[in-house]
Amino acid sequence: MFFPPLRVTPRFAGVGIAEMADLAMLPDSHGYWFEEEVWDMSDGPESMKPCSKVWRFNKVCDPLWRLVTKELILARMCPPQ
């Protein structure tokens, strides 16, 4: 069976990761955006474990699964509303 490609608008498109997850970043750190394929927050808050500061989404081959992965992780990082 052939399935046509899905046209998906990411829920978090254009969102800054640190702002959305309410992370206290260092003043001189660069902004991290949802669209980036690697979220390298090495200069991020000390409260994060070093192993949790780099997220490599470029290792997920399928673009739709990469999007799902990024949305799930960011949603889990967000504080409850």
Buried (B, 14 or more C-beta within 10 A) or exposed (E): EEEEEEEEEBEBEEBBBBEBBEBEBEEEBEEBBBEBEEBEBEEBBEEBEEEEBEBEBEEBEEEEEBBBBBBEBBEEBEEEE
